[in-house]
Amino acid sequence: MSWKIALEDERYYVNAETMPGVQKAHRLAAAAPELLETLEGLLNALPSATTHPAIKAARAAIAKAKGEE
């Protein structure tokens, strides 16, 4: 995939939909609410005393997603 640069009314612009990574970012953003809900559900199913590094990272990611970091 490459960038598409166009000229319109003597001005150049880049079509953001053709930029590398944009479509991947759109898919991730669309899935984010479901990913967050699923991760919260998984953590709620575990004992609260679980201190594995992956659990700590998951809790940090949830806080970041909710703007609580």
Wavefront OBJ file of the C-alpha trace (Angstrom):
o trace
v 0.000 0.000 0.000
v 1.320 3.454 -0.774
v 0.281 6.994 -0.136
v -1.937 8.653 -2.708
v -1.160 12.304 -3.263
v -3.586 14.325 -5.342
v -3.822 17.851 -6.662
v -7.131 19.643 -6.275
v -7.670 23.358 -6.895
v -3.902 23.937 -6.943
v -3.505 22.270 -3.530
v -1.933 18.920 -2.780
v -3.458 16.543 -0.260
v -2.914 13.013 0.970
v -5.804 10.559 1.052
v -5.556 9.285 4.639
v -7.348 6.045 3.766
v -4.406 5.026 1.601
v -1.724 5.736 4.220
v 0.080 2.670 5.578
v -1.428 1.517 8.851
v -4.652 3.530 8.673
v -6.882 0.584 7.822
v -5.282 -1.497 10.577
v -5.865 1.339 13.050
v -9.520 1.580 11.990
v -10.041 -2.157 12.580
v -8.383 -1.959 15.989
v -10.474 1.055 16.988
v -13.644 -0.736 15.910
v -12.762 -3.781 18.020
v -11.541 -1.824 21.058
v -14.818 -1.763 23.026
v -15.255 -5.526 22.694
v -11.599 -6.160 23.534
v -11.867 -4.014 26.663
v -15.091 -5.689 27.803
v -13.626 -9.149 27.231
v -10.404 -8.351 29.081
v -12.357 -6.958 32.025
v -14.497 -10.097 32.094
v -11.442 -12.331 32.105
v -9.835 -10.387 34.942
v -13.047 -10.459 36.969
v -13.050 -14.255 36.674
v -9.610 -14.475 38.310
v -8.872 -14.216 42.031
v -8.155 -10.602 42.922
v -4.853 -11.572 44.552
v -3.355 -12.738 41.243
v -0.079 -10.879 40.750
v 1.284 -12.414 37.546
v 3.024 -9.787 35.349
v 0.528 -10.387 32.533
v -2.363 -9.649 34.923
v -0.669 -6.448 36.056
v -0.165 -5.460 32.410
v -3.820 -6.202 31.638
v -4.984 -4.035 34.546
v -2.679 -1.222 33.387
v -4.030 -1.498 29.844
v -7.613 -1.280 31.111
v -6.761 1.802 33.174
v -5.095 3.386 30.154
v -8.088 2.641 27.943
v -10.393 4.257 30.494
v -8.122 7.277 31.030
v -7.427 6.255 34.635
v -3.652 5.928 34.375
l 1 2 3 4 5 6 7 8 9 10 11 12 13 14 15 16 17 18 19 20 21 22 23 24 25 26 27 28 29 30 31 32 33 34 35 36 37 38 39 40 41 42 43 44 45 46 47 48 49 50 51 52 53 54 55 56 57 58 59 60 61 62 63 64 65 66 67 68 69
